[in-house]
């Protein structure tokens, strides 16, 4: 997939409420998505984690783009709720062209609650904090697979059944 656009978004007034509902929803369907499934002890044991966000994506939400005559709107929806506009942006010809050519959105959450490892004199400890929510919208272009590439892949896999046969052939 080719990344066409990555843009930090200013949230609408409804977005914070949606994100709060989304976090509650994720806790019910997959609690391991919250703080990457790590508790305080696990965070302290992993010396490479300095700061871990409560949630970093909206993978369990349905995200869609809606074009109006003047704006592009990002709508998010979780089951048993109505779609919420979490961001609007003035529509320009470049954005419209990307969307009309099949670009699809992904969204990352920035900010929110986090846990941070704080080094002390004798021991490390966990500090909890909060940063204002933000969202990063990325538009991706689906990869186009043509027939020549498919034929080459098929021939390659037929000729070299595994990596060992590839290294032995040279």
N, C-alpha and C positions, 0 to 999 in steps of 0.2 A: 504494500500500500504506500502511496505517495502522499506525504503531508503537504497540502496546499496552503494552509493557513493555520496559525496559532495565535490566538488573541485573548488577552486578559479582558474579562467582561465586568462591567458595572452591573450589579444585581438590581432587580426590581424589588419593590417593597414586599412582594409575596415570596421571594426566593428564600429568605431566612426561615420563614414558617415551613416552606416545602422541605428544606434541608433537615429541619428538626423532625418532621414527620418521616422523612426518608430514613434517618438514622434509627428511629424507633422500629421502622419496618425491617431494616437490615438486621437489627438485633433479634428479631423474631425468626427470620428465615435463615440467616447465616451469621451467628455471633462471631465467627472467626474473621469476618471482614472488618470488625471494629478493632482498632489499634493492631491491625494485622494478626489478630488472634493471640496476641501476647499479653501476659499479665505483668505486673510490676517486677516480679523476680526474674522473669525471662528477659525483660528489657535490661535490667541491671547486669545480668550474666553476659549478654551480648555486648562486648566492649565497643562495637562499631556503630551502635545506635546512639545517637546523641539527642535526637528529637523524633518523635513518631506521632503522626496525626491520627485523630480518631477515625477518620474516613477520608479516602483520597479520590474516590470515583463515584459515578452514578451508574455503575454497571447493571444494577438490579432495577433501574427505572427505565421507562420507555421515553426516549428522547426523540423529538422531531423538530424540524424546521418548518416554519410557516411564513410564507411571503405575503406581505400586503403590498399595496401600491407604493408605499414609502419606506417600509421597514422590513427587517427580517426579525422574526421572533423565535426564540428557543423555548419550546414547550417540554415540560417534564411531567411524567405521570407514573404513579405507583398503583397497584391494584386497589380497588375499593376507594378511589379518590378521583376527582376530576383533574384534567390537565391544568397545570399552572404555568403561566408565562414567567420564566425566571430571568429573561434577558431580552432586550430589544436593541436594535442597532439600525441606523439609517442604511437603507439598501443602496448600494452603488452598482454600477454595471459589472465590475469585476466579480463581486460576490454573486450577483445574479447569474453570471455566466458559469461560475464554478458549480452552483447548485443545479442549474439546468443541464449540466453535463454529467450529472450523477454523483457529485461529491456527497459524502455522508459525514455526519457529525459524530464526534466523541467529546465527552466533557470530563474534565478533572476538577475536583474541588480543592481549593486552597484555603488555608486558615481553619478556624474551628477549634475545638478542644485538642490539646496535645499533651503528651507526657515527655518530659525532658530529663536526661540524666545530668545531675549536678554533682560535681566532684567536691567532696568535703576534705577536711584535714585527715580524717581517719577512715572514712567510708563514703561511697557514693550513695546518693539518694535520688528518688524520683520527685520531680516538681511538676505540678499540673498547671496548665495555662490556657489561655484562649486568645485567638487572633480573629479579627473580623473575617467573615467568609468571603471568598472570591471564587470565581469560576474561570477556567481556561477552556475556550472553545477551539477545537481543532477540526478542520475540514480535510477529509481524505479522499483521494481519487482511487477507486478500485483498480486493481491491477488487471490489465487486459492480457489474456493468454491467447496467443495465436497458434495455429495448427503446426507451424514449423517447430516451435518450442516444445509442444506436446510430443511431436515425433522424435525430436532429439532426446528428450527425457526418457521416452520409452526405449529407444535404442541404447542409451547409456545404462539404464537399469537392467536391460537384457544382457548387455555385454559384461558389465561389472556387477555381479550379484551382491557383493559386499565390499567394504573398504579394503579388506585383506587381499582380495583378488585384484583390486586396482593397484595396490602397492607391489604385488608380485609380478604384474605385467610389465613393469618398467625395469 
